């Protein structure tokens, strides 16, 4: 087919233009074979996506009825065995929920779907796979940001809907809107954006909703993520609405959660009284589902894959049954290429896409280099020089309390000489079993080294993940190298080069047994599928110590462990057995046993001060004024209203010049004022960089059993001044529809991120929207877990989820691009991660929030909040200020005390 582009900028073309053809104009499919939707390769037409009437010009080109009798009888029962697996092509519109659908289909279909981004392959490739290979039984079009009227947002989906008339298709949210739009319906703003909010649904009892109740108080409540909808008054005759929501009615999650027990009580019976609706009824409600009257095409406006949608899996199961019934009623079932191996791990349909050449079709910056976001990275068989590590450790029962706790241990072992080149992953808040272990260490062992990485440049048009790596070893020798493939590729190779024996650490109750400990800055998002960095950080983009000696405190049992590792090279060099070569272990044991808390309390205990200071009183200056920040919030709300994002985590930073401050003293002040389960101290002396972190949020953890865990925080409110007020504020947060929407959207995003790297059906949410209380705030926290795919490395898992969704918003790719355009500087260390990559292939990383970054005699504190449709600019500004309060107060009170002591 030959297609021409419209010349007018107002004519936004359907993605069936020349850009979707293979670079080689010769089709990979023979003319005699391809005949789809009544069009052969000689047909020529053009279309404007802004003009519904012109879109309707497609309809005469389609077969009148795809459910026609093909002259064949219904297949024998044994033909149904060919449907042991249903093979789905899942078209991803660069959304952050696509892999939630993927995970559902893995369980329902029996084989994983093949995920294809909407501009990843040429139209000829798609046709070849669908019609010559007959590799798929149905198609699902994912949600996504933007509008189906914009070719860059919808990609090839409109063409699929128009021309794949004889393949069952289900569109979700954006895919649903595309189905209506491509046949002539108009897309309009919803009465109000309802991202992350729940609605009750009534439906006609169509097969898509079989065994699902209908109507108010039925227990059928769904999560909606949209601000655009199909205009009910513009529906063409062939598009039939089959479900609606009640106008102006949304529900907070916890009301839904209480009613969740009603779901089974209805016995899964649809309310048949809703089978007919008047024109007045249809026009007053928001359409939640549609079907094509002649094609096996369906759409749902809501998100069946959301963790809070009731009966979501049933909808996908019903679509599978619709697919099976459709093909079993067709005489063409014998043409399906069926793979009947029940043990296969990948769908048969993956072969055509993996073997066919592909053309990346790029139209703007955010589409660049995103293939890594659609499929997990696979470990290669490339040979890497390996090192064999040996671990030796000692345990001291109930010692921590006897020597004054973690603070005294750190100050005694590492507090001298300004605690240069030291780290402390500090579980300073262990209430409610939030955290259990603290890890600390410093320079000294023969394997110690520091690796520092800086991105070489930033660009708003081209991805540039390369940069310069500096490595300083234990003897002070420094080497610098340019890493074309970036820091995370380097870290992946380093971890893969380490060999060890599991028996060395079998008796240890924690995962970090030595390895890399440090931080990864926010700007390394360009190594994780993001398009570019508009701003460049003055601090390093990543900095790690390789810790070969460390001290671990088990806060649950008050035990202390000391660990030391050496590699085969150093053992051969010293010609001494590792069992007899433990000078550091011996020396550290002596220091611990003789430690007296009264003699080693380097910083005297301080009582909390009741005074509250404003930022300017401490000399902090904000990068953006109150008015500027509120204006940015309004811009975010406009993006959300227009469907460009569901949630945007807007941030800014405040700064203050600091000269000759006792950095460790400042950190001890911060941990006293704002203890946190994922607090951290990192002091990279050569970089003049010190990080004092009191984060309450875990980004991602991988333990030695292969379980991945994320604990995003969304929803924050200040503590009350009295017990009664405190409980009222806690309850206010727990039942806030806005905060629940914030949290739910990020939970679904993290489920998606883990869904890309976890075993099928293993991603789950053991805790959803629980309120945790800290020294200065209440926060709403959720927990997501899944079983890691065995072939993926720790760094593969990290890359799949970084940057943390709680610091970006959803969908992640589009949201990051929008935030880069609004924020005035690099986030740097803030919004990145602090933690470890252990040599035994585990890791644990926090989210860098509530943190003072000291670099080049400047203290900076980042803060922000999630902007959703229910946000108010004034409230968002106040929440941002609230999040700076603990670190700001720590800085100014410590400076005040230092001044008084002098």
N, C-alpha and C positions, 0 to 999 in steps of 0.2 A: 504494500500500500504506500501511496505517496501522500504526504500531508503538508500543508503550508501553514506558516505561522501568521497570526493576525498582526497587522502593523500597528494597530491602535493599542496604546497602553491600557486603555479601559477594557479591552477584550482579553481577559485572562483565559488562556487556552486550556482545554482539556489535555491531559498528558498523553495524547495520542499524536504528538507532533514529532518532528524529525529528531528531536533530542532522544526519543525513545527507540530509535532504530540503531542497529548495530553499526559500528564504524565502517564495516565492510557492507556495502549496499546490497551484496548478494545475500539473499535469505538462506538460512541454514535448513529451511524446510522446502520441500518441493511444492510447486504451484498446484499440482494435481491433488495434493493432500489437504492443504489448508483451505478450509471454507467454514468460517466461524461467523455466526450471527448473520448469515446471508451475504457476507462480504467476501469477495475473493481478492487476490493480491492486486488486481487491476483497479479496484474501486478507489475513488479519491473523494475526500470531503474535508471540510474544516469546521471547527466548532468554537464557540465562545462560551466559556464557563460562566460569564456574567449574565448571559442571556438565556433564560429558561426556555423561551420559545425556540431558540436555535438549537438548544439541546434536544428539544422534542423532535427535531428533524431526524434523529437517530431511529425513532420508533418505526417508521415505515421500512427500515432496513432489517428489522428483526423478524424472525418467524412469528407467526400469529399465536402459536400455542406450542410451548415446549413440552407440554404434557400429552401430545398427540399419541395416538395408538401407532406403535411401530410395526404392527402386524405380527408381533411375536406373542406367544403365550407366556404366562407367568412362569418363572423358572421353577424347576424342581426344588424340593426342600434342601437337597444337598448343595445346591448353588449357594445357599446362605452361609455355608462353611467358608466360602471365599471371603466373607466379611469378618473373619476373625480379627482383622486389623482394618481400621478405617484411616486412610492416609490424607492428612490435611496439609494444604499449603497455607501458612499463616503469614499474611502480608503485614509487615510492621511499618507503621507510619511514624517512626522515630518517637515512640511513646515510652513511658516508663512503667507501663502495666502489661505490656505484650507478653512478657514471660510468666505472668500469672496465668494468662490464658494457656500458654505453652504447658505449664505444669498440670493444669486441669486436663488438657487433651492427652498428655502422656498417660494418665491414669485411665481416662475414658476410652480412648481410641486403641489402646494396646501397643501403639508405637508412637514415638515422638513426632510431632509435626515438623515440617521443614520451614524455618523462618527466613523470609526474604524481605529485605527492606524495599520500600516502595519505589526506589530509583536505582536499585542495585543491578538489575538485569534488563536487557533489551526486550522489547515486545516479542521479537522473533524467538528468543530463548524461552520465554514464558509459554508461547504457543507450542513450541516443540515439546516441552515437558508435559503440558496439559493434554495435547491432542495426538502427538505422534507416540510419545512414550506412555501416555495415559497413566501417569505416575501418581495422580492425586484423585481422590474421590470427592473432596469438597474443598472449599476455600473459606477462610475467615479473614476478614479485614479488620485490623486492630483499631483501637482508639488512637488519638493523636492530637497534638496542638494545632491550632489554626482552623481553617475552614475548607470544606470540599470545593469551594469556589476558587481556591488558589492552587494552581498546579504544583507549586513547590511544596505545599502541605500534603497533597493527596497522591502525588506521583502517578503511578500506572493504574491506580485502583478504579478510576472512572472507566477506563477502557476495559478493564476486566469485567466490570459490572455490565457494560454494554455488549460485549462480544462473547463472553463466556455464558451464553444464555442457557446452555444445557448442562451446567455444573452447579450443584447446590452451593450457595454462598450465604454466609452470615456476616453482616456488618455490625460492629460494636461502636457505639457513640459516633465518632467521626465516620466510620464505615457505614453506620446507619444513615447519617445525614447524606453521605455520598449516594446511597441507593435512592433516596428520595430526590436528590438534586439532579442526578444524571437523567432522570425521567421527567423532569420539568418542574418539580416542586421548588419553592423558594426557601432559602436558609435565612433565618432572622435571629435577632437577639431574643433569648429567653426572657420571660417576665422578670426574672432575676437570676444571676449566676447561682448555681447550687453545688459548687465543687465540694466533695467530701461530705455531703449531707444526704439524709435518707428520706425516702418517700414511699408511701403506700401505692400499690399498683392494682388497677383493675384491668382485666383482659377479657377477650371474647371466648376463651376456651380453645383457641387454636392449638394444633399439635405441638407447636413450639412451647406452649405452656401446659402441656399435659401433666396431670398430677400436681399442679401448683394451684393453691387457693387464690382467690381474687377479692379485691375490695377492701374497704376500711375494716380494721381490726381482724383481718384474715390471717395475719402473720406473714404476708408476702410484702416485705419491705426491701428496697434496693438502694444501693449507693449510686449517686449521680455525680458525674464530673463533667459539667458542660456549662457553657453560657450561650451557646447557639443551638437552635432547634429547627425542625422542619415546620414551616408555616402550614397549619392544618387547612387554611382556606385556599391554598395553592395546589393541593394534591391532585395529580392527574387521575383519571379513572382507573388506570391499571395498578396504582399504588393504594393498598388497602390498609388502613390502620387497624391494629389488633390489640393494642394496649395503651392505657393513658395513666397519667398521674393526676392527682387532684390539684387544681391551681392554688398557689400560695400556701401549700401545706408541706412543711418539712419537719423532720423529727430528729432530735439529738440521739446519739448512739445509745446512751444508757437507758432511755425509754424503750428503745428497740430491744436492747439486751434483756430487759426484764420480761418483755413479751415473747422472747425467743422460744420459750418452752411451749408456746401455743402452736408452733409450726407443725409439729407432729400430730397435734390433736385434731387438725382438720383432715387428716387422712389423705392429704394430697389431692383432694377433689376440687376441681375448678368450679367457680360459681357460674353456672350456665345462664343465670339471669342477666349477665352482662353481655350476652351475645349480640344484642342489637342496641344501637345508639342513635339518637336523633342528631340531625345536623347541628342543632343548637348545643347539644351536649359535647359533640366532637370539637366544636370550635372553641369551647370554653376551657378545654383541658389541654395539657401538653402531651403530644403524642410520644409514647414510650416504646412502641414497636410497630413495625409495618411489614407487609409482605407484598410481593409482586403477584398479580392475579394469574399470570401465565407462566412465569419463570420460577424456578425453585430458589428464589432470592428472598432473604429476610434481613431485618435490621432491628436492633434494640438500642435505644438511646442511653439506657443505664449500663452499669458495669457488672455483669454476672460474676466476673472473676474477683471482685473485691471481697476482702475478708469479712466484711459486715453485710454483704448481700445475702439474703435468705433465698434458698432454692437455686442459687447460681449454677451449681454443678448439674442440677436437673435440666436446666435450659440447654447446656452443652450436650447432655445425654440425649435430650429430645432432638437436637439438631443432628446428632449421629444417627438416631433412628429414622429421621426424615431422609437423610442421605441414603441409608440402606434401603428404605422402601422405594426411593426414587430409582435407584439402580436395579433393584430386583424386579421392578415393573417394566424395565427396559430390556429390549432384546439385545442390547449392546453389552450386557454384563460379561459375556464371554470374551470381550476384548480387553477387559481389565488385566493388567499384568500383576498377578497376585503372588506375593512371597509368603509361603505358608510355614516358614520356620518360626515356631512359637518362641524360640529363645533369642531371636535377633534383637540387637540392642539399638539399631538405628533403622529408620524406615527405608524400605526399598526405594522410595522416591528421592532419597538423598543422592542417589547416583547421578542422575542427569545434572543436578545443580553443581555437584562437586567436580564433574568432569568437563562440563561445557565451559568454554571461556566466557568471561563476563566483562561488561563494560560499566564502570562506575559512571553514573550520570549526575554531574554536579551542576547545581544552579546557583548556589550561594555558599557562604562560608561554613554554615553549621552542618552542611552535608559532607564535608571533607573528612576523609579518613575515619569513617565510622564503622567499618566492617567489624572491627574488634568489639563493638558494642552489641553486635547481633549474635555472635557465637563465641563461646569460651575459647581461650587460647589453648592449643594443644602442645604438650611437651614434645620436643623433637628428640631425635636419637643422636644428635650431634655430640661427639666425644668432648668431654670437659676434664681438664686435669683435676683430679680429686685429692682431697686431704682426709686422712683418717684421724678423727678426734677421740681422745680418751678423757673420761670424766671421773674425777674423784671428789667425794663430798663427805662432810661430817654434820651430824645433827646434835644440837644441844637442847634438851627438853626444858621447857618452861623457863627459858633464860631471859626472854625479852623484858618481862616485867621486873625481873631482879636487877636489871641494869638501867632501868628508866625508860624503856621503850625505844621505838624506832628512831625518834629524834636524837636521843643520846647516843645511840649506836652510830648513826650517820656522822654526828658532830665529832665523835671520838676518832672514828676511822678515816673520815674524809674531810672534816671541817677545817683542817689547818691549811695554810697557804691559799686562802680564799676559795677553797673547794674547787680549785681549777681542774678542768677535765674530769668532771664527775657526773654521775647520774643518780637519780632516785625516783623510781616509779613507786609512788607513795600512796598507799591505800589509807589515807588519813581519816576517812569516814568509813567505818565498818559496821555501822548500825544496820539492822535488818538484813544482815548477811549480804550487803551490797558488794563487798569486796573482802578478800581474805589475805592476800599476800602483798608484801612490799619487796622490791628488789633494789639494791644499791651497789655501786661499784665505782672504780676510778682507774686511772692509768697505773700501770705497774707490771702486768704480766707480759711474757714474751710474745704472745699473739695479739696483744692490744694494738689497735690502730684506729685512726679516725678517718672517715671518708666524708668529703664535703663536695656537694654538687651544686652547680649553678647553670641554669638554662642559658644558652648562648645569646638568645634574642627572643623577642616576642613580635608577633605580627597579627594584624586583624584580618589577614586574607589567606595565609598559608600556615599549615601546622609545622611547627619547628620544635621537636621534642629533644633535640640533641643539646649537649652542653659539656661543660668541663668538669672533670672529676679530679679532686686532689686527695691523695692518700698519704697520710703521715703514719709511719710505723713506730714501734716502741722505742727505737733508737733515735727518733727525731728526723729520719730521712723522709723527704717529701718527693712524691712523683705526681705529675699532672698529665692527664690524658683527655683527649676529646672523645666523648661517647656519642656516636651517631644515633644509636638507638635508644639513648636516654638512660636514666638512672635505674628505673625499675627493671629494665632488661639486665643491667649489671647486677642488681641484687638477686634476680632470679638465677643467674649463672653462678653467683657466689654460693647461694644456698644449695644449689644442685651439686656443687663440687664437694660438699661436706659429707663424709661418711662416718658412721658411728655404730655402736652396738646398743640396742635398746636396753639390755640388761644393766647398762651403766646407770640409768636413771629410773629403773623400775620402782624403787622404793620411795621416790619423791612424789609428793602430793601436788606439785605445781608443774607447769609446762616450760617455763623459761629456765633453761639449764646452761645458758651462755650463748653468745652470738651477738647479733646486731641490735643496739638499742639507741634510739634517737627520734628524729621527727621527719615527716614529709610535709612540705608546704603545699598550700592550696593550688599554687600555679602548676604543680605536676599533674593537674587534670589533663594537660595536653598529651600526657602519655597514657591516658585512660579513655580516649575516644572523644574528648572535648576538642573543639576546633582550634582555639587560639587563646592567647593571653593578651588582653588589651593593655595591661599594665605589667611592669616588671618590678620584682621585689629587690630591695637593697640588701636584704639578708640572704643567706644561702637558701636554695630551694629544697635541699635535703641535707641532713648532717647526722651521722651515726658514729658511735663507738663500736668496735668489736670488743665485747667484754669477755675476757677469758677468766677473770676472777670476780666473784660476786657473793654478796651476802643476801640471804632471803629470810624474811620474818613471816611466820605463820600466825596471823592475828587471832585465829580461832583458838589455837592451842598454846599460843605464846612461845612457840618453838623458834629457834634460830638455826639456819643452815648456812654453811660456807661451802662454796663450790669452786673448783678449779679445773680448767681443761688445757691440754696440750695436744699437739698434733704429732704425727709420726716423724716429721722432719726434725722437730726440736728434741724428741726423745733420742733419735739417732745421733744428733749433733752432740748432746750431753753424755751419751753412752751410759745413762743411768736409767734404771727402771722407773716407770711412773709411780709405782707404789712407794718407792723410797724418795721420790723427788717432789715433796710437798712443802717447801719452805713457807709459801704464802699461807697455806692452810694452818700450819703450825703457829706462825706468828700471829695470825688473826685470832686463833683460838686463845692465845695468851692474852691478847688485848681485851677480848670479850670477857674472859673469866676474871680479869682484874678491874673491870670497869665499875666505877662508882658513880651513880647518878648525880650526887652532890658535887662531885669534882669535875664533872664533864658537861655540866649544863652551860654551854657556851653563851646562850642567850637567856637571860633571866625570864621567869614566867611573868606574863603580863595579864592584867585584868582587862576585859573588853571595855572599851570606852563607849559611852552612850551618844556622844556627839555625832551628828550627821553633817557632812560637808558637801557642798556642790562641787562640780568638776573644776570650775574656774578657781575655787578657793585653794585647790591643790596645785594650781598652775597648769592644769591640763587644758589643751585646746583641741576642739573637735575639728575633724576634717570638713565636716559639713555643719552648717548652722541648723537650728531647730526648724526654721522655715524651709531650708533646702531639703532637709530630711523628709519633712512632711510632703513637700512637693514630689519627691521621689516615690513616696508611698502612693500618692495619687496617680503617678504614672504606672506604677505596678497594678493598681486597681483598674486602670484603663486596659492594660495588657490582658488582665484576667477577664474583664468584660467582653473583650473581643476574641476570647478563646485562645490567645497566644500562650497562656500558661494557666495552670490550676492554682498554683501557689508559688510565691517568690520569696526567698529568704534574703531580704535586703539587709546589708550591713554597712557599717562605717567604723572609723577608728578615732580615738582620742590620743593625744601625745603630750609628752612633757620632757624637757631637757633634765637630765640627771647626771650629776658629776660625783664621782668617788663614793658611790653608795655601797654599803655592805650588802651584796646581793643575796648571800645566804641568809643574812638576818632578815631581809625583806621577805624571802620565801617562807621563813619560819613564822613571820607575822601573818602572811596570807593563809598558811595552813591552819593557824590558830583561829583566825577570823572566819574562815570559810572552808572547813574540812570537806573533802570530797573523795569519793571512791576511786577516781581515776586521776588523782593529782600527780604532778611530776615536777622534778627539778632537773634541768639539763644545763650544764655550763661548758660551753665550747670556748675555752679561753683564747685560743689562737684566732678565733673569729670575732672576739669581743662580743659574743652572743650568749645571753643567759635567758632561760625560759622558766618562769615561775607560774605554774599551772595549777588551778584548782577545779578541774573539769569534773562534772558529775555524769558525763556521758561516754559510754562505750561506743566506738564506731563499729569494730568488727573483731571477733576473736575466732581463732581456729585452734581447737584443742587436739590432743594426741589421738583421740578416738575419731577424728574427722568431722566433729560437729562444729558448724559455723553458727555464731550468735551475734546479732546486732541488737542494740538497745537505744533506739532513737528517742530524743526528748523533743516534744513539741507541746507548748502550753506552759506558761510560767506566770506566777503571781507572787507578790511580796508576802512575807510572814506578817502576822498580826502582832500588835503590841500587847494584847492580853490573850489568855487562853481561849476565851469565847470568840474574840475577833479572829484569832488564828483558825479556829475550826470553821467559822463562817466563810473565810477566804478559801480554805481548802475545799469546802463543799461547792463554793462558787466556781472554782476551777474545774472540779470533777464534772459538773453538770453544764458547763458552758458549751453551747453548740458550736461556737467559733473555734474554741480550743480543741474540741473533739474532731472537728473537720480538719484542722491543721494536722493533728496527730494521725488520723486515719489515712490521710493522703500520703504521708511519709511512710506509714506502716506498709501500705500497698506498694509504694515505691521500693522499699527494702525487700519486700517479698519478691518483687520482680528481679532485683539485683541478685538475690540469693537463688532465685529460680533459674538463672542462667548457669549456675555453677554447682547446683545441688542435684542429688539423685531424684528421680521422678517420684513425686508424691511425698517427699520428705519435708518440704518447707511448711512450717506451721507457726502459730502465734500462741505460745503458752500463756502470755500475759498481755492484755490489751488495755491501754489507757489507765494504768494504775498511777495514783498520785504518790510521789515521794517527797519528803520534807527535808530541807537542808537548813543551814544556819540562817540564811537570809531569804530563801524563796521556797515555795512549793512548785513542783514540776510534774508534768504528766509524762509517764514513761511507758513504753511498750517493749516487748521482747519478741524477736523473730529468730527462729532456728531452722537449720536444715543440715542434711548429711552431704558433705562435699563429694563431688564426683572424684573417683579414685585417680583419674589420669591428670588432674589439675594440680598445679603447684600452689604453695601459699601466695606467691606473688600474683599468679593468675586470679586467685580469689580476691585479693586486695584490689587489683585493677578493675575487676568487674563491678565493684561497689564504690570506688573512690571517684570524686569527693563524696563525702557523706550526704545522703539525701536531705537530712535535717538542716544542712547548711546551703542547700541549693534551691529546693523546691521541686515541683513536678509539672510536666515531664522534665527530666533532668537536663537533657541536651539543650532544649529551647530555653529553659529557665536560666541556665548558665550563660548563654549568649546574651539574654536580656539584661541580666545582672551586670555583666561586664560593661554593657553600654551605659548603665546608670551609676555604677560606683566609680569613684574618682581616683582610686589608688589600688595597688595590689594588696590582697589580704595577707600575703606572705605566710608566716607561721600560723597565724590565726585562721581558723576553719580547716586547717590541715589535721594531721594526726601525730600523736606521740605514743611510743610503745616499743615493742620488740619483735624481731624475727629470730626465733631461736634456731640453733643449729639442728634441732630435732624436728624441723619442719612444722612448727607451730608458730602462731603469732597472736598478739593482742594489742589493739590500737584504740586510743581514745579519740574524741573530737576535741580539738583545741578551742575551748571557750573558757570564760572566766579566767583569763590569763594575762599576765604582765610579761611582755617581751622587752628585754633590755638589750639594745643593740646600738653600738657606736654612741654611747652616752645619751640615748633617748629611750624613754619608756613609752610603749604603745599598748593600748588596750582596745581590742576589737569587740564589737557587740552588734546585735541586730535582732531581727525577728521575722517570723513567717507572715507574709502578707497574703490574706485570703479575701474572698469576696465580702465577708462580713467585717473586715478590718476598718478601723477609723484612724485617720492619720495622727490625731492627737494621742490616742491610746498606744499606737505603735511606737511613737517617739518616747513616751513614758516607759514602755516596756524595755526599749533599748537602753535607756538611762539606768533603769533598775538593774540590768545585767552588768553594768559597769561598777555598780556601787561597792561590791565587796573588794574587787582588786584596787579601785581608786582609794577606798578608805584605808586599805592596807599600806599603800604607798605613802599616803600623807601622814598616817599615824606613826609609821616607822620613822619617817623623816623628822616628825615632830619630837619623838622620843630621842632620836639621835642628836638633834639640836639641843635638847634639854641636858642630855648627858655631857655634851661638850661644854 
